[in-house]
Amino acid sequence: MIGDAAHAITPFAGNGASQAFEDVATMLALLKEVTNVSQIPKAFQAFDAIRRSRSQQVVKLSRMFGRLYAFMDEGVGDDLNKIRQKRGETAAIMNDADLQEQNEEALSYFKGLLSTKG
């Protein structure tokens, strides 16, 4: 599962498809390095280790955006300037991802798993 199906992102950030693309890019980078079917579980383990944190950040942001849009965010309420400011401060988390770096990190993690016994 990838994207919305894997990460349960609410619609308020509009980022489910982007997360799917990121998921696929990382999984493809990992699976291209698999040389034996026995390595597949380690590829999935590396994928989870690297992708989970980022995808959960996006899930939390989407939830926060929903609270903003409903004027329920504490300290912000219905102040449109504060809403714009908070969205602007947090949008970089979704928009400024370095997929190359993420994939390199996943590959390094995967290779580390392959070099350990068990």
ZILINNOR-V349103 format. One record per pair of residues at least 12 apart in sequence whose ideal C-beta (glycine too) atoms are under 10 Angstrom apart, sorted by the first residue. I is the first residue (numbers start at 0). J is the second residue. Records with the same first field share a line. If there is no record, write none. Layout:
# ZILINNOR-V349103
I->J + J
This chain:
# ZILINNOR-V349103
0->19 + 22
1->15 + 16 + 18 + 19 + 20 + 21 + 22 + 23 + 25 + 26 + 50 + 54
2->14 + 15 + 16 + 17 + 18 + 19 + 20 + 21 + 22 + 23 + 54
3->15 + 16 + 18 + 19 + 58
4->18 + 19 + 22
5->18 + 19 + 22 + 50 + 51 + 54
6->18 + 19 + 22 + 50 + 51 + 53 + 54 + 55 + 57 + 58 + 61
7->54 + 55 + 58 + 61 + 62
8->54 + 55 + 57 + 58 + 59 + 60 + 61 + 62
9->58 + 60 + 61 + 62 + 63 + 64 + 65
10->61 + 64 + 65
11->60 + 61 + 62 + 63 + 64 + 65 + 66 + 67 + 68 + 69
12->57 + 58 + 59 + 60 + 61 + 62 + 63 + 64 + 65 + 86 + 89 + 90 + 92 + 93
13->61 + 64 + 93
14->54 + 57 + 58 + 60 + 61 + 64 + 90 + 92 + 93 + 94
15->57 + 58 + 61
17->57 + 93 + 94 + 96
18->50 + 53 + 54 + 57 + 58 + 61 + 93 + 96
20->96 + 98
21->50 + 53 + 54 + 57 + 96 + 98 + 101 + 102
22->46 + 50 + 53 + 54
24->50 + 96 + 98 + 99 + 101 + 102 + 105
25->42 + 45 + 46 + 49 + 50 + 53 + 98 + 101 + 102 + 104 + 105 + 106
26->42 + 43 + 45 + 46 + 50 + 102 + 105
27->102
28->42 + 45 + 46 + 49 + 98 + 99 + 101 + 102 + 103 + 105 + 106 + 109
29->41 + 42 + 43 + 44 + 45 + 46 + 49 + 102 + 105 + 106 + 108 + 109
30->42 + 43 + 46 + 109
31->102 + 106
32->45 + 105 + 106 + 109 + 110 + 113
33->109 + 113
34->113
35->113
37->113
38->109 + 112 + 113
40->112
41->108 + 109 + 110 + 111 + 112 + 113 + 115
42->105 + 106 + 108 + 109 + 112 + 113
43->109
44->108 + 109 + 112
45->104 + 105 + 106 + 107 + 108 + 109 + 110 + 111 + 112 + 113
46->105 + 108 + 109
47->105 + 108
48->104 + 105 + 108 + 109 + 111 + 112
49->101 + 102 + 103 + 104 + 105 + 106 + 107 + 108 + 109
50->101 + 104 + 105
53->92 + 93 + 96 + 101
56->89 + 92 + 93
57->92 + 93 + 96
59->89 + 92
60->86 + 89 + 90 + 92 + 93
61->93
63->75 + 85 + 86 + 89
64->82 + 85 + 86 + 89 + 90 + 93
66->85
67->81 + 82 + 83 + 85 + 86 + 89
68->82 + 86
70->82
72->85
